[in-house]
Amino acid sequence: MTHSVPRRHHDIADDLRQQITTGSIKPGERLPSEAALAARYRVSTVTLRRALAVLQGEGLVEKIHGKGNYVRRPRRKIMYVGGWGTLDPWTAAEPMLRITVRNTTVPASVHLTTLLKVPTGSPLAEYTCLSLEQGTPHGLARIYIPRDLAPAGVLDDDSVCREAATRFAVLGPSPATIRETVSARSPTPDEASALRIGSTTAVLAITRIATDTTGRVVEATLLAFPGDRVDAVFTAHHVLDERLTQG
Protein backbone atom coordinates (compact mmCIF):
# COMPACT_ATOMS: atom_id res chain seq x y z
CA MET A 1 0.00 0.00 0.00
CA THR A 2 1.43 3.35 -1.02
CA HIS A 3 0.76 6.73 0.52
CA SER A 4 0.90 10.22 -0.91
CA VAL A 5 3.14 12.62 0.94
CA PRO A 6 1.03 15.65 1.95
CA ARG A 7 2.89 18.40 3.70
CA ARG A 8 0.22 20.35 5.54
CA HIS A 9 -1.68 19.03 8.54
CA HIS A 10 -5.04 19.51 6.79
CA ASP A 11 -3.85 17.25 3.96
CA ILE A 12 -2.81 14.60 6.47
CA ALA A 13 -6.18 14.89 8.20
CA ASP A 14 -7.94 14.52 4.83
CA ASP A 15 -5.96 11.38 4.02
CA LEU A 16 -6.60 9.76 7.41
CA ARG A 17 -10.25 10.80 7.30
CA GLN A 18 -10.69 9.08 3.94
CA GLN A 19 -9.10 5.90 5.26
CA ILE A 20 -11.47 5.96 8.25
CA THR A 21 -14.65 6.71 6.31
CA THR A 22 -13.91 4.11 3.63
CA GLY A 23 -13.16 1.45 6.22
CA SER A 24 -9.45 1.06 5.46
CA ILE A 25 -8.97 1.84 9.14
CA LYS A 26 -11.68 0.14 11.19
CA PRO A 27 -13.66 1.55 14.16
CA GLY A 28 -11.84 0.77 17.38
CA GLU A 29 -8.53 0.26 15.56
CA ARG A 30 -5.42 1.88 17.01
CA LEU A 31 -3.59 4.25 14.70
CA PRO A 32 0.16 3.88 14.28
CA SER A 33 2.21 5.84 16.79
CA GLU A 34 2.60 9.56 16.22
CA ALA A 35 6.27 9.05 15.43
CA ALA A 36 5.43 6.38 12.85
CA LEU A 37 2.76 8.53 11.22
CA ALA A 38 5.08 11.56 11.17
CA ALA A 39 7.72 9.43 9.42
CA ARG A 40 5.14 8.08 6.95
CA TYR A 41 3.99 11.57 5.95
CA ARG A 42 7.47 13.06 6.24
CA VAL A 43 6.42 15.82 8.63
CA SER A 44 7.31 16.84 12.15
CA THR A 45 5.42 15.36 15.09
CA VAL A 46 4.07 18.87 15.75
CA THR A 47 2.43 18.95 12.31
CA LEU A 48 1.19 15.39 12.74
CA ARG A 49 -0.41 16.21 16.10
CA ARG A 50 -2.21 19.16 14.51
CA ALA A 51 -3.68 16.77 11.95
CA LEU A 52 -4.80 14.38 14.69
CA ALA A 53 -6.30 17.30 16.62
CA VAL A 54 -8.51 18.06 13.61
CA LEU A 55 -9.82 14.48 13.59
CA GLN A 56 -10.24 14.48 17.36
CA GLY A 57 -12.28 17.67 17.11
CA GLU A 58 -14.49 16.02 14.46
CA GLY A 59 -15.04 13.04 16.73
CA LEU A 60 -13.40 10.56 14.35
CA VAL A 61 -10.34 9.87 16.49
CA GLU A 62 -10.11 9.46 20.25
CA LYS A 63 -6.85 9.86 22.13
CA ILE A 64 -6.57 7.64 25.20
CA HIS A 65 -3.83 8.71 27.59
CA GLY A 66 -1.00 6.20 27.73
CA LYS A 67 -2.43 4.05 24.92
CA GLY A 68 -2.53 6.10 21.74
CA ASN A 69 -5.02 7.30 19.14
CA TYR A 70 -8.00 5.14 18.20
CA VAL A 71 -10.70 5.39 15.58
CA ARG A 72 -13.88 6.07 17.49
CA ARG A 73 -16.70 3.58 17.31
CA PRO A 74 -20.14 4.98 16.44
CA ARG A 75 -21.70 6.14 19.70
CA ARG A 76 -25.20 5.17 20.76
CA LYS A 77 -26.91 8.18 22.25
CA ILE A 78 -28.34 8.23 25.74
CA MET A 79 -31.44 10.18 26.66
CA TYR A 80 -31.68 13.00 29.15
CA VAL A 81 -35.23 13.26 30.48
CA GLY A 82 -35.63 16.83 31.66
CA GLY A 83 -36.59 17.19 35.30
CA TRP A 84 -36.33 13.50 36.12
CA GLY A 85 -32.78 12.39 35.53
CA THR A 86 -30.33 11.69 32.78
CA LEU A 87 -31.22 8.20 31.73
CA ASP A 88 -34.64 6.87 30.87
CA PRO A 89 -35.39 3.55 32.64
CA TRP A 90 -34.70 1.42 29.56
CA THR A 91 -31.29 2.99 28.92
CA ALA A 92 -30.32 2.87 32.60
CA ALA A 93 -31.05 -0.87 32.74
CA GLU A 94 -28.79 -1.78 29.82
CA PRO A 95 -25.92 -3.98 31.01
CA MET A 96 -23.34 -2.32 28.75
CA LEU A 97 -23.85 1.02 30.50
CA ARG A 98 -21.91 1.45 33.72
CA ILE A 99 -21.97 4.37 36.15
CA THR A 100 -19.13 5.23 38.48
CA VAL A 101 -19.96 7.35 41.54
CA ARG A 102 -17.57 8.93 44.02
CA ASN A 103 -18.23 11.44 46.75
CA THR A 104 -16.36 13.95 48.85
CA THR A 105 -16.96 17.12 50.86
CA VAL A 106 -16.00 20.47 49.33
CA PRO A 107 -16.32 24.12 50.40
CA ALA A 108 -18.82 26.15 48.38
CA SER A 109 -17.09 28.12 45.64
CA VAL A 110 -18.38 31.49 44.50
CA HIS A 111 -20.30 29.82 41.65
CA LEU A 112 -21.86 27.20 43.94
CA THR A 113 -22.66 29.89 46.49
CA THR A 114 -24.75 31.62 43.84
CA LEU A 115 -26.51 28.43 42.75
CA LEU A 116 -27.25 27.04 46.22
CA LYS A 117 -27.71 30.37 48.00
CA VAL A 118 -25.34 29.40 50.81
CA PRO A 119 -22.39 31.32 52.32
CA THR A 120 -19.07 30.99 50.54
CA GLY A 121 -17.07 28.13 52.00
CA SER A 122 -20.10 26.26 53.35
CA PRO A 123 -19.55 22.48 53.39
CA LEU A 124 -21.19 20.70 50.48
CA ALA A 125 -21.47 17.01 49.65
CA GLU A 126 -20.21 16.51 46.11
CA TYR A 127 -21.16 13.40 44.10
CA THR A 128 -19.33 12.90 40.81
CA CYS A 129 -21.10 10.47 38.47
CA LEU A 130 -19.66 9.31 35.15
CA SER A 131 -21.57 7.11 32.70
CA LEU A 132 -19.55 4.79 30.48
CA GLU A 133 -20.36 2.33 27.72
CA GLN A 134 -17.62 -0.22 27.05
CA GLY A 135 -15.18 2.15 28.73
CA THR A 136 -16.19 5.22 26.72
CA PRO A 137 -17.68 8.16 28.69
CA HIS A 138 -21.18 9.32 27.76
CA GLY A 139 -21.95 11.89 30.43
CA LEU A 140 -20.69 13.62 33.55
CA ALA A 141 -22.73 14.87 36.52
CA ARG A 142 -21.50 16.78 39.55
CA ILE A 143 -24.22 16.90 42.20
CA TYR A 144 -23.90 19.33 45.13
CA ILE A 145 -26.02 19.16 48.29
CA PRO A 146 -25.68 21.21 51.51
CA ARG A 147 -23.92 18.94 53.95
CA ASP A 148 -26.78 18.95 56.46
CA LEU A 149 -29.18 17.71 53.76
CA ALA A 150 -26.95 15.03 52.22
CA PRO A 151 -28.64 11.62 52.31
CA ALA A 152 -26.83 8.77 54.06
CA GLY A 153 -25.76 5.59 52.29
CA VAL A 154 -25.79 7.02 48.77
CA LEU A 155 -23.08 4.63 47.61
CA ASP A 156 -24.57 1.51 49.21
CA ASP A 157 -25.37 -1.10 46.57
CA ASP A 158 -28.97 -1.50 47.75
CA SER A 159 -29.59 2.20 48.33
CA VAL A 160 -32.45 4.00 46.60
CA CYS A 161 -30.09 6.97 46.32
CA ARG A 162 -27.55 4.76 44.55
CA GLU A 163 -30.16 4.02 41.90
CA ALA A 164 -30.85 7.73 41.55
CA ALA A 165 -27.13 8.46 41.25
CA THR A 166 -26.76 5.97 38.40
CA ARG A 167 -29.39 7.98 36.51
CA PHE A 168 -27.91 11.37 37.46
CA ALA A 169 -31.29 12.06 39.12
CA VAL A 170 -32.06 14.20 42.17
CA LEU A 171 -30.57 12.40 45.19
CA GLY A 172 -32.61 13.93 47.98
CA PRO A 173 -36.36 13.85 48.66
CA SER A 174 -38.61 14.77 45.74
CA PRO A 175 -38.28 18.55 45.33
CA ALA A 176 -41.17 20.94 44.82
CA THR A 177 -39.61 22.55 41.75
CA ILE A 178 -36.76 21.83 39.35
CA ARG A 179 -35.26 24.52 37.13
CA GLU A 180 -32.92 23.60 34.30
CA THR A 181 -30.75 25.87 32.18
CA VAL A 182 -29.44 24.33 28.96
CA SER A 183 -26.61 25.61 26.78
CA ALA A 184 -24.12 24.42 24.20
CA ARG A 185 -20.51 25.42 24.87
CA SER A 186 -16.91 24.27 24.83
CA PRO A 187 -15.94 21.88 27.64
CA THR A 188 -13.94 22.96 30.65
CA PRO A 189 -10.52 21.27 30.96
CA ASP A 190 -11.91 18.96 33.67
CA GLU A 191 -14.90 18.00 31.50
CA ALA A 192 -12.71 17.40 28.45
CA SER A 193 -10.44 15.14 30.51
CA ALA A 194 -13.28 13.16 32.13
CA LEU A 195 -15.24 12.77 28.90
CA ARG A 196 -12.10 12.22 26.78
CA ILE A 197 -13.03 14.79 24.15
CA GLY A 198 -11.17 17.59 22.45
CA SER A 199 -11.38 21.15 23.67
CA THR A 200 -13.21 22.13 20.45
CA THR A 201 -15.96 19.51 20.81
CA ALA A 202 -19.24 21.09 21.87
CA VAL A 203 -20.92 19.81 25.02
CA LEU A 204 -24.54 20.04 26.06
CA ALA A 205 -24.37 21.65 29.51
CA ILE A 206 -27.33 21.55 31.88
CA THR A 207 -27.50 23.31 35.24
CA ARG A 208 -30.27 21.80 37.36
CA ILE A 209 -31.53 23.52 40.52
CA ALA A 210 -33.93 21.70 42.87
CA THR A 211 -35.87 23.56 45.57
CA ASP A 212 -38.22 22.42 48.34
CA THR A 213 -41.66 23.77 49.26
CA THR A 214 -40.11 26.56 51.34
CA GLY A 215 -38.04 27.78 48.39
CA ARG A 216 -34.74 26.50 49.80
CA VAL A 217 -32.29 25.21 47.21
CA VAL A 218 -31.66 21.59 48.20
CA GLU A 219 -29.48 20.52 45.31
CA ALA A 220 -27.48 21.93 42.40
CA THR A 221 -26.29 19.68 39.59
CA LEU A 222 -23.86 20.47 36.79
CA LEU A 223 -24.25 18.07 33.85
CA ALA A 224 -22.13 17.83 30.73
CA PHE A 225 -22.56 15.56 27.70
CA PRO A 226 -20.64 15.41 24.42
CA GLY A 227 -23.08 16.91 21.92
CA ASP A 228 -23.09 13.81 19.71
CA ARG A 229 -23.88 11.37 22.53
CA VAL A 230 -27.13 12.64 24.02
CA ASP A 231 -30.71 13.52 23.16
CA ALA A 232 -32.44 15.83 25.62
CA VAL A 233 -36.20 15.51 25.95
CA PHE A 234 -38.36 18.09 27.76
CA THR A 235 -42.14 17.80 28.14
CA ALA A 236 -44.35 20.79 28.90
CA HIS A 237 -47.59 20.27 30.82
CA HIS A 238 -50.15 22.99 30.16
CA VAL A 239 -52.51 23.72 33.05
CA LEU A 240 -55.93 24.95 31.97
CA ASP A 241 -57.45 27.90 33.78
CA GLU A 242 -60.26 26.46 35.92
CA ARG A 243 -62.40 29.44 35.06
CA LEU A 244 -62.35 28.40 31.41
CA THR A 245 -63.45 24.85 32.23
CA GLN A 246 -66.43 25.89 34.34
CA GLY A 247 -69.75 27.13 33.26
C-alpha positions in Angstrom: 0.0 0.0 0.0 1.4 3.4 -1.0 0.8 6.7 0.5 0.9 10.2 -0.9 3.1 12.6 0.9 1.0 15.6 1.9 2.9 18.4 3.7 0.2 20.3 5.5 -1.7 19.0 8.5 -5.0 19.5 6.8 -3.8 17.3 4.0 -2.8 14.6 6.5 -6.2 14.9 8.2 -7.9 14.5 4.8 -6.0 11.4 4.0 -6.6 9.8 7.4 -10.2 10.8 7.3 -10.7 9.1 3.9 -9.1 5.9 5.3 -11.5 6.0 8.2 -14.7 6.7 6.3 -13.9 4.1 3.6 -13.2 1.4 6.2 -9.4 1.1 5.5 -9.0 1.8 9.1 -11.7 0.1 11.2 -13.7 1.5 14.2 -11.8 0.8 17.4 -8.5 0.3 15.6 -5.4 1.9 17.0 -3.6 4.2 14.7 0.2 3.9 14.3 2.2 5.8 16.8 2.6 9.6 16.2 6.3 9.0 15.4 5.4 6.4 12.9 2.8 8.5 11.2 5.1 11.6 11.2 7.7 9.4 9.4 5.1 8.1 6.9 4.0 11.6 6.0 7.5 13.1 6.2 6.4 15.8 8.6 7.3 16.8 12.1 5.4 15.4 15.1 4.1 18.9 15.8 2.4 19.0 12.3 1.2 15.4 12.7 -0.4 16.2 16.1 -2.2 19.2 14.5 -3.7 16.8 12.0 -4.8 14.4 14.7 -6.3 17.3 16.6 -8.5 18.1 13.6 -9.8 14.5 13.6 -10.2 14.5 17.4 -12.3 17.7 17.1 -14.5 16.0 14.5 -15.0 13.0 16.7 -13.4 10.6 14.4 -10.3 9.9 16.5 -10.1 9.5 20.2 -6.8 9.9 22.1 -6.6 7.6 25.2 -3.8 8.7 27.6 -1.0 6.2 27.7 -2.4 4.1 24.9 -2.5 6.1 21.7 -5.0 7.3 19.1 -8.0 5.1 18.2 -10.7 5.4 15.6 -13.9 6.1 17.5 -16.7 3.6 17.3 -20.1 5.0 16.4 -21.7 6.1 19.7 -25.2 5.2 20.8 -26.9 8.2 22.3 -28.3 8.2 25.7 -31.4 10.2 26.7 -31.7 13.0 29.2 -35.2 13.3 30.5 -35.6 16.8 31.7 -36.6 17.2 35.3 -36.3 13.5 36.1 -32.8 12.4 35.5 -30.3 11.7 32.8 -31.2 8.2 31.7 -34.6 6.9 30.9 -35.4 3.6 32.6 -34.7 1.4 29.6 -31.3 3.0 28.9 -30.3 2.9 32.6 -31.1 -0.9 32.7 -28.8 -1.8 29.8 -25.9 -4.0 31.0 -23.3 -2.3 28.7 -23.9 1.0 30.5 -21.9 1.5 33.7 -22.0 4.4 36.1 -19.1 5.2 38.5 -20.0 7.3 41.5 -17.6 8.9 44.0 -18.2 11.4 46.8 -16.4 14.0 48.8 -17.0 17.1 50.9 -16.0 20.5 49.3 -16.3 24.1 50.4 -18.8 26.1 48.4 -17.1 28.1 45.6 -18.4 31.5 44.5 -20.3 29.8 41.7 -21.9 27.2 43.9 -22.7 29.9 46.5 -24.7 31.6 43.8 -26.5 28.4 42.8 -27.2 27.0 46.2 -27.7 30.4 48.0 -25.3 29.4 50.8 -22.4 31.3 52.3 -19.1 31.0 50.5 -17.1 28.1 52.0 -20.1 26.3 53.4 -19.5 22.5 53.4 -21.2 20.7 50.5 -21.5 17.0 49.6 -20.2 16.5 46.1 -21.2 13.4 44.1 -19.3 12.9 40.8 -21.1 10.5 38.5 -19.7 9.3 35.1 -21.6 7.1 32.7 -19.5 4.8 30.5 -20.4 2.3 27.7 -17.6 -0.2 27.1 -15.2 2.1 28.7 -16.2 5.2 26.7 -17.7 8.2 28.7 -21.2 9.3 27.8 -22.0 11.9 30.4 -20.7 13.6 33.5 -22.7 14.9 36.5 -21.5 16.8 39.5 -24.2 16.9 42.2 -23.9 19.3 45.1 -26.0 19.2 48.3 -25.7 21.2 51.5 -23.9 18.9 53.9 -26.8 19.0 56.5 -29.2 17.7 53.8 -26.9 15.0 52.2 -28.6 11.6 52.3 -26.8 8.8 54.1 -25.8 5.6 52.3 -25.8 7.0 48.8 -23.1 4.6 47.6 -24.6 1.5 49.2 -25.4 -1.1 46.6 -29.0 -1.5 47.7 -29.6 2.2 48.3 -32.4 4.0 46.6 -30.1 7.0 46.3 -27.6 4.8 44.6 -30.2 4.0 41.9 -30.8 7.7 41.6 -27.1 8.5 41.2 -26.8 6.0 38.4 -29.4 8.0 36.5 -27.9 11.4 37.5 -31.3 12.1 39.1 -32.1 14.2 42.2 -30.6 12.4 45.2 -32.6 13.9 48.0 -36.4 13.8 48.7 -38.6 14.8 45.7 -38.3 18.6 45.3 -41.2 20.9 44.8 -39.6 22.5 41.8 -36.8 21.8 39.3 -35.3 24.5 37.1 -32.9 23.6 34.3 -30.8 25.9 32.2 -29.4 24.3 29.0 -26.6 25.6 26.8 -24.1 24.4 24.2 -20.5 25.4 24.9 -16.9 24.3 24.8 -15.9 21.9 27.6 -13.9 23.0 30.6 -10.5 21.3 31.0 -11.9 19.0 33.7 -14.9 18.0 31.5 -12.7 17.4 28.4 -10.4 15.1 30.5 -13.3 13.2 32.1 -15.2 12.8 28.9 -12.1 12.2 26.8 -13.0 14.8 24.2 -11.2 17.6 22.5 -11.4 21.2 23.7 -13.2 22.1 20.5 -16.0 19.5 20.8 -19.2 21.1 21.9 -20.9 19.8 25.0 -24.5 20.0 26.1 -24.4 21.6 29.5 -27.3 21.5 31.9 -27.5 23.3 35.2 -30.3 21.8 37.4 -31.5 23.5 40.5 -33.9 21.7 42.9 -35.9 23.6 45.6 -38.2 22.4 48.3 -41.7 23.8 49.3 -40.1 26.6 51.3 -38.0 27.8 48.4 -34.7 26.5 49.8 -32.3 25.2 47.2 -31.7 21.6 48.2 -29.5 20.5 45.3 -27.5 21.9 42.4 -26.3 19.7 39.6 -23.9 20.5 36.8 -24.3 18.1 33.9 -22.1 17.8 30.7 -22.6 15.6 27.7 -20.6 15.4 24.4 -23.1 16.9 21.9 -23.1 13.8 19.7 -23.9 11.4 22.5 -27.1 12.6 24.0 -30.7 13.5 23.2 -32.4 15.8 25.6 -36.2 15.5 25.9 -38.4 18.1 27.8 -42.1 17.8 28.1 -44.3 20.8 28.9 -47.6 20.3 30.8 -50.1 23.0 30.2 -52.5 23.7 33.1 -55.9 24.9 32.0 -57.4 27.9 33.8 -60.3 26.5 35.9 -62.4 29.4 35.1 -62.3 28.4 31.4 -63.5 24.8 32.2 -66.4 25.9 34.3 -69.8 27.1 33.3 
